[in-house]
Amino acid sequence: MSAEHTVAGRQYDAVLHLLDRQIIDPDKRLVAKVDDLELTRREDGRWAVSALLTGPGALGPRWHGRLGDWVTAVWRRLRPDVDPSAGRIPFSDVVAIDSAVTVARRREQLEVDGFERWVRAHVVDRLPGGHHEP
């Protein structure tokens, strides 16, 4: 199913122009990748993108079968939250769609990299030579 959305007067095909694109902040720093989309039904009955979803919690369910189930299960097990949810960026934060999706807020303000921070703190930093100052 494809949802269309309008940004700055242009209409976009959500699957073609959003899925699997890099998300960058106003400083051109990588934020995440668009792993899935949250859709809502408008009053006219058409679907519209309401949020960009990121991380293994969004990507796992897109993959059917055992691989998707495994990715989701591992992600859930490694999360400290009881009921974790995928990273979510409201579509109202999107300011441009090109080869990447540009959002208005900075990476730190979006708080969608929780899984990556957890993996760095609990896995990568414990490896010899894995700890690097930002």
C-alpha positions as CSV (number, residue, x, y, z in Angstrom):
1,M,0.0,0.0,0.0
2,S,1.3,3.4,-0.9
3,A,0.5,6.6,0.9
4,E,1.0,10.0,-0.7
5,H,2.0,13.1,1.2
6,T,2.6,16.7,0.3
7,V,5.7,18.6,1.4
8,A,6.2,22.3,0.3
9,G,3.6,21.9,-2.4
10,R,4.9,18.7,-3.9
11,Q,3.2,15.3,-3.7
12,Y,5.4,12.3,-2.9
13,D,4.9,8.5,-3.0
14,A,5.8,7.4,0.5
15,V,7.3,4.1,-0.4
16,L,9.3,5.4,-3.3
17,H,10.5,8.6,-1.7
18,L,10.8,7.8,2.0
19,L,11.4,4.1,2.9
20,D,15.1,3.2,3.3
21,R,16.3,6.8,2.9
22,Q,18.8,8.4,5.3
23,I,17.5,11.0,7.7
24,I,19.7,14.0,8.3
25,D,19.4,16.9,10.7
26,P,19.8,20.6,9.9
27,D,23.6,20.2,10.5
28,K,23.7,17.5,7.8
29,R,24.5,14.8,10.4
30,L,23.1,11.4,10.0
31,V,20.3,10.7,12.3
32,A,18.9,7.3,11.3
33,K,17.3,5.5,8.3
34,V,13.6,5.4,7.5
35,D,12.8,1.8,8.3
36,D,9.1,2.0,8.3
37,L,6.2,4.5,8.2
38,E,3.3,5.3,10.5
39,L,0.2,6.0,8.5
40,T,-3.1,7.6,9.5
41,R,-6.3,7.9,7.6
42,R,-7.3,11.4,6.8
43,E,-10.9,12.7,6.8
44,D,-11.2,12.2,3.0
45,G,-10.4,8.5,3.5
46,R,-6.9,8.7,2.0
47,W,-3.8,7.6,3.9
48,A,-1.1,10.1,5.0
49,V,2.3,9.6,6.6
50,S,2.2,10.7,10.2
51,A,5.7,9.6,11.3
52,L,9.0,8.1,10.2
53,L,9.9,5.0,12.2
54,T,13.5,3.9,12.7
55,G,15.6,1.1,14.2
56,P,15.3,-2.6,14.5
57,G,11.9,-2.3,16.1
58,A,10.6,-0.8,12.9
59,L,12.6,-2.8,10.5
60,G,12.1,-6.3,11.9
61,P,8.3,-6.4,11.4
62,R,8.8,-5.3,7.7
63,W,10.8,-8.5,7.1
64,H,8.5,-11.4,7.0
65,G,9.3,-14.8,8.3
66,R,12.0,-16.0,10.7
67,L,14.5,-13.3,10.0
68,G,12.1,-10.5,10.9
69,D,10.9,-12.4,14.0
70,W,14.6,-12.9,15.1
71,V,15.6,-9.3,14.5
72,T,12.6,-8.1,16.5
73,A,13.1,-10.6,19.3
74,V,16.8,-9.7,19.7
75,W,16.0,-6.0,19.7
76,R,13.3,-6.5,22.4
77,R,15.6,-8.6,24.5
78,L,18.4,-6.0,24.4
79,R,16.2,-3.1,25.2
80,P,15.9,-2.0,28.9
81,D,12.2,-1.0,28.4
82,V,9.5,-3.4,29.3
83,D,7.5,-2.6,26.1
84,P,9.9,-0.9,23.7
85,S,8.8,1.0,20.6
86,A,10.6,1.9,17.4
87,G,12.2,5.3,17.1
88,R,9.6,7.8,15.9
89,I,10.0,11.1,14.2
90,P,6.8,13.1,13.6
91,F,6.3,13.8,9.9
92,S,5.7,17.5,10.9
93,D,9.5,17.6,11.5
94,V,10.3,16.8,7.9
95,V,11.5,19.9,6.0
96,A,12.8,18.4,2.8
97,I,12.7,15.2,0.8
98,D,15.5,14.6,-1.6
99,S,18.1,11.8,-1.8
100,A,17.8,12.0,2.0
101,V,15.1,13.2,4.3
102,T,16.0,16.4,6.2
103,V,14.3,17.1,9.5
104,A,14.1,20.4,11.4
105,R,15.4,19.1,14.8
106,R,19.0,18.1,15.7
107,R,19.9,14.5,16.2
108,E,20.1,14.8,20.0
109,Q,16.7,16.4,20.2
110,L,15.0,13.5,18.3
111,E,16.2,10.8,20.7
112,V,15.8,7.9,18.2
113,D,19.3,6.4,18.7
114,G,18.6,4.7,22.0
115,F,19.4,1.2,20.8
116,E,22.7,2.4,19.2
117,R,23.7,4.1,22.5
118,W,22.8,1.0,24.5
119,V,24.9,-1.2,22.2
120,R,27.8,1.2,22.4
121,A,27.7,1.3,26.2
122,H,27.1,-2.4,26.8
123,V,28.9,-4.1,23.9
124,V,31.3,-1.9,21.9
125,D,32.8,0.1,24.7
126,R,33.7,-3.2,26.5
127,L,35.7,-4.5,23.6
128,P,39.5,-3.8,23.7
129,G,40.0,-0.6,21.7
130,G,36.2,-0.1,21.4
131,H,35.9,3.0,23.6
132,H,36.5,6.3,21.8
133,E,35.8,9.8,23.0
134,P,33.2,11.6,20.9
